[in-house]
Amino acid sequence: MRIGILGSGLMGGKLGTIFARAGHEVVFSYARTEQKLNRLAREANASARAGTPAEAAQSADAILLAVHWSRIDDVLNQAGDLSGKVIVSCSLPMNRDDTELIIGHTWSSSEELAKRLPTARIVSAFNTVPSEVLFEVYESRRRARRPSLVYCGVDRRSKKLAADLIRDVGFDPVDAGPLRIARYTEPFALLVARLAYEGKGGPELAYRFERIVRRR
Ligand SMILES: NC(=O)c1ccc[n+]([C@@H]2O[C@H](COP(=O)([O-])OP(=O)(O)OC[C@H]3O[C@@H](n4cnc5c(N)ncnc54)[C@H](OP(=O)(O)O)[C@@H]3O)[C@@H](O)[C@H]2O)c1
């Protein structure tokens, strides 16, 4: 296949290299310097080359979108018309310092992209998270004495109640944020990473509180 890489950083650089070495024709584009793109192409193999985002996109069978969320508009403007293209996106909708998701928890970055590119075919992939998101987890892990129990939701009062209940039954509550809608990937990517990094001893259980109603 001909694969256009939009964003040749950690993700685009590595994945483009893997694709090229697997025999695909790869065009690396969008880095701060042309030298970087040329180096990636040279090191990948003979079927890789450097180009502009428009060159990477126009002849591609598939496009890898691998820029920070804050660069999406810029790279898409440079890429030009993407009608009918398969776009595999690994861009998580994070804020500039990569500490929080900025897309609402009732829709995903793929849906946001699909709104901007209604005639393209968007696929969300490589849904892991930047390590900055986990700093808080490392911190709480250091203090953890008991197994933890993950909880999530948007209503502040309900969440306090949930955390108190969890403490009462002998677990450390871990607030997984406003996770509400199971079919969207990004909040889950964050939660799964949190669970993985909790490491030995926890978490033992993960519950999902849809709603807690206080009876009068
Ligand atoms: N890293 C991960 O483990 C990981 C995992 C999953 C998802 N993601 C997501 O994948 C996306 C890309 O992540 P990444 O780690 O590959 O990002 P990155 O290393 O920062 O790569 C982004 C690319 O954009 C280029 N760029 C930035 N500003 C630019 C500008 N003003 N003009 C031209 N090019 C510019 C960078 O150029 P330079 O190469 O010159 O810096 C780089 O090639 C992000 O949305 C991230 O959340 C990352």
The ligand as an SDF file (V2000), in Angstrom:
LIG
                    3D

 48 52  0  0  0  0  0  0  0  0999 V2000
    3.7940    8.9660   21.9990 N   0  0  0  0  0  0  0  0  0  0  0  0
    2.9080    8.0190   22.3130 C   0  0  0  0  0  0  0  0  0  0  0  0
    3.2150    7.0170   22.9790 O   0  0  0  0  0  0  0  0  0  0  0  0
    1.4900    8.1320   21.8460 C   0  0  0  0  0  0  0  0  0  0  0  0
    0.6890    7.0590   22.0420 C   0  0  0  0  0  0  0  0  0  0  0  0
   -0.6080    7.1260   21.5840 C   0  0  0  0  0  0  0  0  0  0  0  0
   -1.0880    8.2340   20.9750 C   0  0  0  0  0  0  0  0  0  0  0  0
   -0.3000    9.2800   20.8100 N   0  0  0  0  0  0  0  0  0  0  0  0
   -0.8860   10.4350   20.1660 C   0  0  0  0  0  0  0  0  0  0  0  0
   -0.3460   10.4950   18.8410 O   0  0  0  0  0  0  0  0  0  0  0  0
   -0.1980   11.8520   18.4680 C   0  0  0  0  0  0  0  0  0  0  0  0
    1.2550   12.0810   18.0720 C   0  0  0  0  0  0  0  0  0  0  0  0
    2.0710   11.7700   19.1960 O   0  0  0  0  0  0  0  0  0  0  0  0
    3.6400   11.8200   19.0940 P   0  0  0  0  0  0  0  0  0  0  0  0
    4.1560   11.4200   20.4110 O   0  0  0  0  0  0  0  0  0  0  0  0
    4.0910   11.0920   17.8570 O   0  0  0  0  0  0  0  0  0  0  0  0
    3.8660   13.3930   18.8890 O   0  0  0  0  0  0  0  0  0  0  0  0
    5.1770   14.1370   18.4800 P   0  0  0  0  0  0  0  0  0  0  0  0
    6.3620   13.2490   18.7120 O   0  0  0  0  0  0  0  0  0  0  0  0
    5.1070   15.4650   19.0910 O   0  0  0  0  0  0  0  0  0  0  0  0
    4.9740   14.2460   16.8890 O   0  0  0  0  0  0  0  0  0  0  0  0
    4.1870   15.1790   16.2670 C   0  0  0  0  0  0  0  0  0  0  0  0
    4.8330   15.6170   14.9460 C   0  0  0  0  0  0  0  0  0  0  0  0
    4.3270   16.9080   14.6380 O   0  0  0  0  0  0  0  0  0  0  0  0
    5.4180   17.7390   14.2790 C   0  0  0  0  0  0  0  0  0  0  0  0
    5.1480   19.1300   14.5830 N   0  0  0  0  0  0  0  0  0  0  0  0
    4.8180   19.6880   15.7730 C   0  0  0  0  0  0  0  0  0  0  0  0
    4.6440   21.0140   15.6410 N   0  0  0  0  0  0  0  0  0  0  0  0
    4.8700   21.2960   14.3380 C   0  0  0  0  0  0  0  0  0  0  0  0
    4.8650   22.4670   13.5750 C   0  0  0  0  0  0  0  0  0  0  0  0
    4.5790   23.6570   14.1290 N   0  0  0  0  0  0  0  0  0  0  0  0
    5.1310   22.3950   12.2580 N   0  0  0  0  0  0  0  0  0  0  0  0
    5.4290   21.2160   11.6910 C   0  0  0  0  0  0  0  0  0  0  0  0
    5.4600   20.0390   12.3580 N   0  0  0  0  0  0  0  0  0  0  0  0
    5.1970   20.0870   13.6640 C   0  0  0  0  0  0  0  0  0  0  0  0
    6.5670   17.2430   15.1200 C   0  0  0  0  0  0  0  0  0  0  0  0
    7.7790   17.6830   14.5240 O   0  0  0  0  0  0  0  0  0  0  0  0
    9.2190   17.2610   15.1130 P   0  0  0  0  0  0  0  0  0  0  0  0
    9.3880   15.8000   14.7630 O   0  0  0  0  0  0  0  0  0  0  0  0
   10.1750   18.1070   14.3570 O   0  0  0  0  0  0  0  0  0  0  0  0
    9.1850   17.5190   16.5680 O   0  0  0  0  0  0  0  0  0  0  0  0
    6.3490   15.7420   15.0220 C   0  0  0  0  0  0  0  0  0  0  0  0
    6.9310   15.2300   13.8370 O   0  0  0  0  0  0  0  0  0  0  0  0
   -0.6270   12.6890   19.6880 C   0  0  0  0  0  0  0  0  0  0  0  0
   -1.9600   13.0970   19.4960 O   0  0  0  0  0  0  0  0  0  0  0  0
   -0.5390   11.7320   20.8500 C   0  0  0  0  0  0  0  0  0  0  0  0
   -1.4700   12.0450   21.8500 O   0  0  0  0  0  0  0  0  0  0  0  0
    0.9910    9.2610   21.2090 C   0  0  0  0  0  0  0  0  0  0  0  0
  1  2  1  0
  2  3  2  0
  2  4  1  0
  4  5  1  0
  4 48  2  0
  5  6  2  0
  6  7  1  0
  7  8  2  0
  8  9  1  0
  8 48  1  0
  9 10  1  0
  9 46  1  0
 10 11  1  0
 11 12  1  0
 11 44  1  0
 12 13  1  0
 13 14  1  0
 14 15  2  0
 14 16  1  0
 14 17  1  0
 17 18  1  0
 18 19  2  0
 18 20  1  0
 18 21  1  0
 21 22  1  0
 22 23  1  0
 23 24  1  0
 23 42  1  0
 24 25  1  0
 25 26  1  0
 25 36  1  0
 26 27  1  0
 26 35  1  0
 27 28  2  0
 28 29  1  0
 29 30  1  0
 29 35  2  0
 30 31  1  0
 30 32  2  0
 32 33  1  0
 33 34  2  0
 34 35  1  0
 36 37  1  0
 36 42  1  0
 37 38  1  0
 38 39  2  0
 38 40  1  0
 38 41  1  0
 42 43  1  0
 44 45  1  0
 44 46  1  0
 46 47  1  0
M  CHG  2   8   1  16  -1
M  END
$$$$
